Amino acid sequence: MAALPGGGPRTPSVRIGPIDLAARVDEALAVQAVAFGLGPEEIEVRRHIVLRHLDHPCARALGATTADERLVGFVYGMPNERGQWWSTVVEPYLRATGSVHWLDDSFVITELHVLPHYQNRGIGRTLITTITDTVDQPRSILSAIDTDSPARGLYRSLGYQDLARQVLFPSAPMPYAVMGAPLPLRRRG
Ligand SMILES: CC(C)(COP(=O)(O)OP(=O)(O)OC[C@H]1O[C@@H](n2cnc3c(N)ncnc32)[C@H](O)[C@@H]1OP(=O)(O)O)[C@@H](O)C(=O)NCCC(=O)NCCS
C-alpha cells in the first residue's frame, strides 16, 4: 500500500492499493466518466465490459482512495489473450509494424484514470508502476488516444514505445496508438 501526501485541504492525501473493482464498478466508472469523458450510455456499456474482464482469474485492480474511502483514481488490467476483442482489433496493426509478438506474454493495462482535481500529483504513475510490478509477464501493452496527451507523456516516460499508430477501434471516434514497454517500468532519475 503506497501513500501519496496531499497538497493542503483541497488535495487530500491518497492511499494506493488493491480494490475490489467489481464491487466498486459504479464508482470507478464515475471517475472514468469525469477523467475521460463518458456519457450515460457509454457508462452502461463499459459496466458490462469491466465486469466481464474482472471474471478473468488474473485480472488485477488498484485504486487511489482518500481517507474517507472516496475513489479518485484506478487502474486495472490482465494478461493479454489473443482471442480477446482488444487483441483481435490491434493484431493486424501490430503485424504490419512487425511487433505482433508483443501480444504474447504481455500484461494489458485496460484502464487508467485519475479525477482531474487529483491529476499531476504522481497518482497515475504510482498506479501503473505498482500494478505492473506485481505481474509475471515481462512486458506490458496498452492503447491510448493517438494525440499528445498527458497519458501519452506519462506512458513514454515509463518506457512505453509506439508499436502501432492510427489504430481504429470499431465505434471509437478517435484513432489510438498501441504502446508497449518492458517490465519493470522505467523509474525517474
Ligand atoms: C493519464 C492520467 C491517468 C495520468 O494521471 P496523473 O495522476 O495525472 O499522472 P501523474 O501525476 O503520475 O503524471 C505523470 C506524468 O504524466 C504527465 N502529465 C500529467 N499531467 C500532465 C499535464 N497536465 N500536462 C502534461 N503532462 C502531464 C507528465 O509526464 C507527468 O510526468 P512527471 O511526473 O514527470 O511530471 C490522467 O491524466 C487521466 O486520468 N487522464 C484522463 C484519462 C486518460 O486519458 N486515461 C488514460 C487512458 S489511455
The ligand as a Gaussian input file, in Angstrom:
#p B3LYP/6-31G(d) Opt

LIG

0 1
 C       -3.319000       9.820000     -17.696000
 C       -3.648000      10.069000     -16.237000
 C       -4.229000       8.819000     -15.643000
 C       -2.344000      10.409000     -15.507000
 O       -2.653000      10.515000     -14.124000
 P       -1.898000      11.552000     -13.176000
 O       -2.167000      11.149000     -11.786000
 O       -2.188000      12.935000     -13.594000
 O       -0.399000      11.198000     -13.566000
 P        0.915000      11.659000     -12.797000
 O        0.651000      12.797000     -11.872000
 O        1.524000      10.422000     -12.259000
 O        1.732000      12.261000     -14.006000
 C        2.725000      11.563000     -14.564000
 C        3.187000      12.220000     -15.867000
 O        2.076000      12.496000     -16.713000
 C        2.364000      13.668000     -17.459000
 N        1.362000      14.664000     -17.143000
 C        0.447000      14.625000     -16.146000
 N       -0.341000      15.692000     -16.203000
 C        0.060000      16.404000     -17.253000
 C       -0.391000      17.604000     -17.854000
 N       -1.450000      18.288000     -17.365000
 N        0.251000      18.050000     -18.963000
 C        1.304000      17.373000     -19.476000
 N        1.781000      16.221000     -18.947000
 C        1.161000      15.760000     -17.854000
 C        3.725000      14.101000     -17.095000
 O        4.626000      13.467000     -17.990000
 C        3.899000      13.529000     -15.710000
 O        5.252000      13.310000     -15.519000
 P        6.007000      13.940000     -14.263000
 O        5.511000      13.130000     -13.106000
 O        7.430000      13.697000     -14.615000
 O        5.602000      15.382000     -14.194000
 C       -4.610000      11.266000     -16.077000
 O       -4.068000      12.371000     -16.771000
 C       -6.011000      10.977000     -16.601000
 O       -6.813000      10.368000     -15.912000
 N       -6.288000      11.445000     -17.819000
 C       -7.617000      11.317000     -18.411000
 C       -7.992000       9.894000     -18.695000
 C       -7.000000       9.216000     -19.596000
 O       -6.595000       9.772000     -20.622000
 N       -6.622000       7.988000     -19.221000
 C       -5.710000       7.209000     -19.982000
 C       -6.450000       6.424000     -20.978000
 S       -5.287000       5.611000     -22.053000

